[in-house]
Amino acid sequence: MSDDTGEIGFKPDAIDELLHNPLRLAIVTALSQVEQGDFNWLKELTRATDGNLATHLRKLEDSSYIKVTKTYSGRKPVTYYALTDTGSIALKNYIAMLASIVKKFETDPH
Amino acid sequence: MKVEQELEQVQKQLAVMRDIVSQCQKLVVEDGTLYILWGSLAVITSLITYALTWFKVPVWTLVVLWIVAFYIPGSFATYKKVHTKKKHVVTFGERAIGRLWLGVLFVSVVSVILSLVSLLPWQGIIVIPFSIGLVYFPLAVLLDWKPLTAFGLVWIAGGAVMLVVPAFYSYLVLDGLIVVCEIIPGILIKKRVHKLIDMAQAE
């Protein structure tokens, strides 16, 4: 159902700005499907550039949506990323918000 | 923001998630190599065991044979494969299946050794087809490959057959099961994985 402003759900205070960005949403969705994944896997999956991906990963890490584990594969350093409980809850809430918007539109398309 | 714009935005976000989830579903849990390796080692060692029984060799010789010809090369090759594999991602399924196979390996080792030294009635060996068959059911879901469920059922049916045939022939039934339900699925999984990789690269 539309409100007075013609909006159906993307109210600024209700939006999780972190997940509203497509690349960050892609990262969090990807990590929700696995136990952990490294930088190259995320890069391949999201088709993002190194710098762009690193920036968004840092933002997600700063907000505790993902956790970072640095380890070695032989002599080569590898950084693994995994979704935290906070990130998982945020993703569920975000999906619920998208679903509610679609539902509202279906019940009252005008 | 207008209703249409909002809906368009939602659809874009959903498309992003759908694309990522679809790509993640292609993650490979197993590539069939270890099925072929363990299956071949089991059949070869079993046939050697049959040949040796004609010479009435002591039981401890057979125990040593299974350890040297089956468990040592199998475990070494598995260890090498797991540790040299280029790991970019760790899936939940991969870990769960790894633990299940470890359980099957432990059950197999114990039952084979106990039955060889006559501490376990020969019927005890049927825990092997039953345990492998049970692992195939969750594996079929994780690999999204339904034929594996059928192979799991054949394992269990074969285990039941092993109970009703004389002890000597039950081991031959087990060898047949390994060829049909482990080596052949291993080859099919390997082919399927190569096909999926080719498709992913083409995309």
Chai-1 contact restraints between the chains, C-beta under 6 A:
chainA,res_idxA,chainB,res_idxB,connection_type,confidence,min_distance_angstrom,max_distance_angstrom,comment,restraint_id
A,S2,B,V3,contact,1.0,0.0,6.0,A-B,restraint_1
A,G6,B,K2,contact,1.0,0.0,6.0,A-B,restraint_2
A,G6,B,V3,contact,1.0,0.0,6.0,A-B,restraint_3
A,E7,B,M1,contact,1.0,0.0,6.0,A-B,restraint_4
A,I8,B,V3,contact,1.0,0.0,6.0,A-B,restraint_5
A,I8,B,E6,contact,1.0,0.0,6.0,A-B,restraint_6
A,F10,B,M1,contact,1.0,0.0,6.0,A-B,restraint_7
A,F10,B,E6,contact,1.0,0.0,6.0,A-B,restraint_8
A,P22,B,V16,contact,1.0,0.0,6.0,A-B,restraint_9
A,L25,B,V16,contact,1.0,0.0,6.0,A-B,restraint_10
A,A26,B,V16,contact,1.0,0.0,6.0,A-B,restraint_11
A,A26,B,I20,contact,1.0,0.0,6.0,A-B,restraint_12
A,T29,B,M17,contact,1.0,0.0,6.0,A-B,restraint_13
A,T29,B,I20,contact,1.0,0.0,6.0,A-B,restraint_14
A,A30,B,I20,contact,1.0,0.0,6.0,A-B,restraint_15
A,Q33,B,C24,contact,1.0,0.0,6.0,A-B,restraint_16
A,V34,B,V89,contact,1.0,0.0,6.0,A-B,restraint_17
A,V34,B,T91,contact,1.0,0.0,6.0,A-B,restraint_18
A,E35,B,V90,contact,1.0,0.0,6.0,A-B,restraint_19
A,E35,B,F92,contact,1.0,0.0,6.0,A-B,restraint_20
A,Q36,B,V90,contact,1.0,0.0,6.0,A-B,restraint_21
A,G37,B,V89,contact,1.0,0.0,6.0,A-B,restraint_22
A,D38,B,H88,contact,1.0,0.0,6.0,A-B,restraint_23
A,N40,B,H88,contact,1.0,0.0,6.0,A-B,restraint_24
A,W41,B,H88,contact,1.0,0.0,6.0,A-B,restraint_25
A,W41,B,V89,contact,1.0,0.0,6.0,A-B,restraint_26
A,L45,B,Q23,contact,1.0,0.0,6.0,A-B,restraint_27
A,L98,B,V10,contact,1.0,0.0,6.0,A-B,restraint_28
A,L98,B,Q13,contact,1.0,0.0,6.0,A-B,restraint_29
A,I101,B,V10,contact,1.0,0.0,6.0,A-B,restraint_30
A,F105,B,L7,contact,1.0,0.0,6.0,A-B,restraint_31
